[in-house]
Amino acid sequence: MAVRIADVMNESGVRFGTSGARGLVTAMTDRVCYAYSRAFLSMLLDRGEIAKPSKVAVAGDRRPSTPRIMNAVARAALDLGFEVINAGLVPSPAVALYGLNFGMPAVMVTGSHIPDDRNGIKFNKPTGEILKADEAEMLAQSVEIPDQFDLEGALLPGPRLDMNVTEAAVAARYVQRWVQAFKAFNLNGKKIIVYGHSAVGRELLVEVFESLGAEVMRAHWSERFIPVDTEAIRDEDVKIARDLAKQHAPFAIVSTDGDSDRPLISDEKGDWLRGDVLGVLTAQWLKADAVVAPVSCNTVVERVSKFKSVMRTKIGSPYVIAGMQEAVRQGFQRVVGYEANGGFLMATDVQFADGTVLSALPTRDPIIAQLAVLSACVERNCSVSKLVASLPPRFTASDRLESFPSVSSQAHLAALVTGGSTMIDELLGDLIGKVIEIDTTDGVRIMGDTGEIIHLRGSGNAPELRCYAEAATSERARMLTVQALACCASWRD
């Protein structure tokens, strides 16, 4: 039976967000996941970007629903005549790198940082992540769904992935990438704590840092999935880091989100660095000439005056990637991008002083940011907190209202845009003073005459209303976030 993917999306509620297709686990039946995966591969076949016989790499995170969905993805690939490489449970950038290296599609089953009652599928072409135009083309696909599902959409007995037999080279190549590139930047004698929680890449973080000479300590490993969001850091994670720092006096603490494509790194006091600050430090260390970042990121990237070009985009890695591609077309030689969540992307190769080349990886990655910051500290013989203090004093904070339907948030934000500064004043009062600029690139970003910023938008991945704030101190930025969301809470009524 042939089905239109647009119909599958509308019927199931599984739809594209800022990065891949996501939905409730109950909605992501085997049949739905099979349909999306078959549409992705059929699109690549139609374009001539892949041909049979070919291989498809499939990986996933540690959510309980992930192995089932990986199996549905694999069945779609097998039914189209492809060979499936079972990458197992590895980071999103690891399987993406493997696909790029061998010119094959790579599919990652992950819901990233969101709770495990949800999951998702992230699709990578042989050349990198799918972009928004690719998503539209996938939705326009009609695909054949074989008669191998029960009435609830579960796969009937048939070929299945053996999760005990995986391709070890996927993880190994990812680790080797970092160990080879950073061999001249050793971390000998540096105590690094890996806060592992349920991050799929936690063991690989240990392997990378130990290989570079660090003294590594594991902390808070969990077999239960924990939704660590590197952009809206939980109070529990703040406390964990500060307690670890107080007890063990590390050089830094490192971690990632669930699928290990977004970084966390703390200073020696256990204070987590904001992702957009981390992005600026990384871009500086790589000596980038063009930087692409979403509008939600800290304006310190412009204030440091280190880059020839800074381009702002909508929120989401597909937009950042499109921006990086444009920067490359414009002739820039070292093009990078980052997001407020800390995920760092490289559109071009970078050659270090010793001649080592770190190849481009145009997908979110956490390790480049962590190693760049630590290497910069080693070079300057300073602490992480001192490195951060070298930037202009500009701070951001973010938080969210959960269980806030996207339809509701979009309607209220649209009304806010229509009402302009008058309606914004009614909502926020004099929280950031008189409105002097409204940016609607993604949601509503408001600058007041105090120089402070409040940015409101509906999440592209979950039913949440997100708020980003920027101010001259971290305390003020956090306070603005709390107060702005309190103002928006009435929208639920």
N, C-alpha and C positions, 0 to 999 in steps of 0.2 A: 504494500500500500504506500502511495506517495503522500508526503505531508509537506506543507510549507512551514519553514522555520518560524516565520512571523506568527503563524497560527499556534505553533508549539509554545512560543514565548507568551502569547496572550492567554492561552489556556492554562499554562503552568505557573506563570508569574516569575519564571526564571528568565532574567533579562541581563543585558550588558550593563555593567557599571563603569567605574573609572578604569578598571583593569580586568577584563574577562567577564564571563557569564556567571552570575551568582543567584542564589535563592535559598529558600528553606530546604533542608535535607529531605523533608517529606515531599516537597515539590520536585526535587531533583531525582526523579525516578530513573531507573536504568534506561527506560525508553527515551526520556527527555535528554539524558546525557549522551546516549547513542546518537540521537538525531542531531544535536549540536556538533558532535565530533565528526559525524559523517558529512555534515554540511561544510565544515572547515576543510576537510580533506578533499571533498568534491570541488570546492572552490579552487584549491591549489591545482588540482588536475585540470580543470577547465581552463585555467590561465596558462598552463604549461610550466608552472613553477616546480612541479614534481612530476615524475612519470613512474610507471610500473616497470620493473619491480623497484620498490623503494622501501626505506625503513622509516618507522615512526617511533620516537622515544616518548615514553609515558612515565611520569613520576608523580609523587604526591606528598602531602604533609602528614602530621600525626593525628588528624581528626579520626574518630571512630568510623565515619562514613566514607573516608577516602579510599580504602582498598576496593570497596564495592564500586565506586564511581570509576576508579582506574580500570576496573575490569570491563565496564560498559564502554569506556573510551577505546580500550584495546579491541573489544569485539567489533566495533565499528571499523577500525583499521584493518583487522583481519578479513572482514567481509568484503572490503574493497580490494583485497589482494596484497596488502602490505605486510611486511615483517615487523613485529613489535619488539622494540628494545625495552625491557622492563628495567627502568632506572631505579625502582624502589622508592624509598622515602629519602629524598635529597632536597636541597634548597632549590627554589625556583631559578636562580641564576646559574646553578650547576647544570641543570638539564637544558636550559636555554643555550649555555655555552657549548654543550655537547652537540646540540642541533646545529649551531652555527659552524662548529669545527668540521662537521661531517655533511653539511648541506642537507639536513633532513628536518621535517617538522618535529616540534617538541611540545608536548602537552603536559601541563602541570595542574594537578587536581589540588586546589587549595581555596580556602576562604580567607587566607591571609590572617588578619588580626581579629576578625569578627568572631562571636561566640560559635561553638560547635553545633548549634542547632541549624547552622547554615554552612554551605560549602560553595565551591565554585570551580570553574575550569578556565585556565589561562592558556591561550593558544599562541604558539610561536611558529612563524613561518621559517623556512630555511635561512632567511635573511634577518629574522628578528620578530619582535612582537607584532601582532595584528594591530592595525590602526583603526580609526573610526570609520574610514571608508571601507575597510575590510569587514567590519561588523555589519555595515549596511548591506554589503554584498552577501554575507552569510545569511542574513535575515530574508533576503530575496530568494534564497535557494529552495528548491523542492527536492526532497530526498526520498529514496525508497526505504521503508521500514519493514524488514522481514517479519514473518509470523513466528517470532521466537520470544515473545513477552507474554506474561500472564495478564489477567484483567487489571491488576494493580500496577502494571508497568515494569514488573521485575523480570529479569532475564530467566528464561527456562534453562535447564541444564545444557551445558555445552562447553566449549573451550574456555578456560579461565586462566588468568595470570597466577603463577605460583610466586607468592610474595617471599618465599624462601630462596628463590633463584633469581638474582638480580645482576645487572651489569655493573660490576664494581668500578669499571673505568670511568663512569660518569662522575662519581665523587672524587676519584683519584686525580682526574685531569683538572678538576676545579681546585683542589688543594695545591697541586703542582704549579698551577698558574701563579699563585701568590708566593709560594716558597721560592720559585725561580726568579720572579720579578723583584722581590724584596730581599734577596740574599745579601745585598750590600748594606741593608738597613737593619742590622741585628738588634734584637731586644734583650741581649744577655743581661741577666740580673734583674730584669723588670718583673715585678709580681703582677700578673694579670688574672683577675677573677672572671670566669665565664659563668654568668648567670644563665643557666640552661633552660629553666622551666620546661615547656613542651616544644621548644623551637626545633624544627627538623634538622637544622644545621649545627646543633650544639657540639656534637663530637668533632665535626670538621673544624669549628673554631678552635677547639683545643688542639687539634693536630697542626693547624697552621701556626698558631702562636708558639707551641712547643718547638716546632721545626725551626722557628726563627730565634730560638734561644730563650724565650720567656719562661719564667717560673709560673706555671698555670695551676690554678685551683678551681675545681668545679664547685658550683653552689646551686642549691634549689633545683635539682633535677626532678621532673614530675612526669608520671605516666598518664596523668589526667590532663586533658587539653586545657590550657590557660590562655585566654584571649588578650595577650599583651599587645597594646597599641602604642607604637613608638611616637605617634603624633598627639595622642591624648593619654599621657602616661598616668596609670592608676596610682592612687595613694599608696596601695600595697607595694608597688614597685619602687616608689620613692623611698619608702621606709626600708625595704629590703636592701637597697643600694647603700643607704647611709649607715645601716647597721653593719653591713659587710665591711665598709670602709673603716668604721670605728674599731671593729674587731680584728681586722687583718692588715690594715695599712697598705693597700695595693697602690701600684702606679696608676691603674685604671681598672674599671669593671666594664666588660663588654657583653652584649647580648644581641638578639634579633627578635623580630616578630615570628609568628607561627611558621611561615614558609621561608623564613630567613632570607628575605630580599630587602629588608629595612633594618638599619642598625640602631643599636643603643650603645653609647659609650659614656662613661662617667669620668669625672676628674678624681683626684686622689681623696676628695672628701665625700665621694659618693653622690655628687650632684650630676644628674643626667644632662648632657648637652642637648640643646634643641637641634632638631634635624636640619633646619635651615642654616644655623650657625655652623654645624658640622659640614654642610655642603660648601659654604664659603671657604672654610679652612682647607678642605680637600681640593677645591678648585685652585686656590692660591698655591698649595704645595705642588700641584701638577703643572703649575705655570700655564693655566688655560688662557687662551686669548678670547674665546667666546663662551659665555655661560647662558644656559637656558633654565628658567625656573618659573613655576606657577605664580600667579598673583598673590597667593596666600603666604609667600615666603618673605622673610625679614628684608627690609630695605637696606640692610648692612651691605648687601652685595653691590649695590650702587655706591654706597658711601665709602667703601674701601678704595675705590678708584684704581683697581688692579687689572681690570679686564677691558679689552678693546670694545667688546660688545656684550650687553646684557639684554636678553629677550625675555619678556613675560608672556605666559600662556595661561590657558584654562587649566584647572586641576586635573591631573591624571597623567600617567606615563605616556599614553599614546600622543597626547598633545606636546609633551616635552620632547619626545622622539621626533615628531614632525618639525618642531622648532630647531632641533639639532641638525636635522637633514637640511633645513633651509640655511643654517649657518655654514654647513659644509659647502653647499652650492655657492654661497657668497665668497668662498675662498679662505675661510678661517682654517688654521692648521691644527689647533688643539681645542676641540669642541667637547664640552661636557654639559651635563644637566643634573639637576637634583630636585627633590621635592621636600616639602615641609616635614614629611615623615622620615627624612634622612636618606631614602633610597638614592643612590648615585649612579649615573649613567655616563658611559664614555662612547662618543661617536667616532673618535679617531684614536689611532695608536699613540702612545706616549713613549719616547725614548729617554731613559735616565742617563745620568752623567757617565756611568760605567759602561754604557752601550746597550744595556738590557732594554728590551722593548716590551712594554705591557700593551697587549693587543686591545683593540676596541671591544667593548661589551655594552651594546646599546639596550640594556635592560637594567632594572633596579638591582643594585648589589650593595651589601653592607660592608664587606671586608675591605674594599678599597678605601672607604671613608675611615674606618678604624685604623688601618695601617698608615694611612696618610697622616692622620693626627699624631699617632704615636711616633712615626718617623720624624715629623717636624719637631716634636718635643726632644727626641734624641739629638737631632742636629743642633738645636738651640740650647741644649742642656737645661731644659726648663720643665716644669710640671704642666699637666693638662690645663689646670686653672690659669696659669700664667699665659699660656698660649691663647686661651679664650679672651683673656683680658687685653690682649694686643689688638683686638678688634674695636671699632667704634662702639660706644655703649648704646646698643639698641637691642631690645629684648622682645621676644614673642611668647605667647602662650596660646593654648587651644584647649577646648573642651567641647562637650556635646550634650544635647538633650536626647536621650534614647527613647525608643518607642514613639517616634515622631514620624508619622507617615509622609512619604515623599510628596504625595499629592498636596497635602496640607502645607508643607514647608514651601513648596514651589508657588502655591497660590498666595501665601502671605508675602513672600519675597517679591513677587510680581506686583502686588499692591503697594509695597514699599517703594519700588522703582517708580511706579505711576505717581504716587503721592510726593516723591522727591523729598527735599529737605524739611518741608513742613511735617510730613508724616514721620520722618526719621526723628525729628525733634520731639514729636508726641511719644514715640516709642522709647527713645534713649534719654530724653531730657538734655541736660548739659553735661552728660557723661564725658564727652570728648570735646566739649565746646561747640562753637558754631561750625556747621558742615561747610567745608570748602571744596570737597571733591567727592564724587560718587563714581565708582568704577563697577560696571556690570559685566566685566569679562567672564566672571564665573560667580554667580550669586550677587551679593551686594557688598561692596567694599567701600567703607566710609572713612574719610580722613577729616578730622576736626582741626580747628585752628590752634589747638594745643600741640599739634604735630602727632597726635596719637591716632591709631587706626583700629576700627572694628570691622571685621569681615564676617558676614553671615552667608551660609549656603547649605543646601540640603546635601547629605552624603550621596555619593553615587553608588555605594556598596551596601548600604543598610538603611533602615528607616530611622534616620537620625538627623537632627539639625545641628550643624557644626558652627562653632564660633572661633575665630582667630583674632587675637588682639596684639597690638604692637605699641610699646611705650619705652621710656628712657630707663626703666628699671624692671627687673623680672617680677618684683612684687606688684608693681602697678599693672603690668600686663596681665598677670593672673587675676587681679581684682577686676579689671575691665571685662575679662572673659566671664567671670562669675556673675557680675552685675548685668552684662548684656544678655546672657542666657536667662537670668531671672526676669528681665523685661520681656523676653520672648515666650516665657512659660505660659503667659496668658493666651497665646495663640492656640493653645490646646483646647480652650473652652469653646 
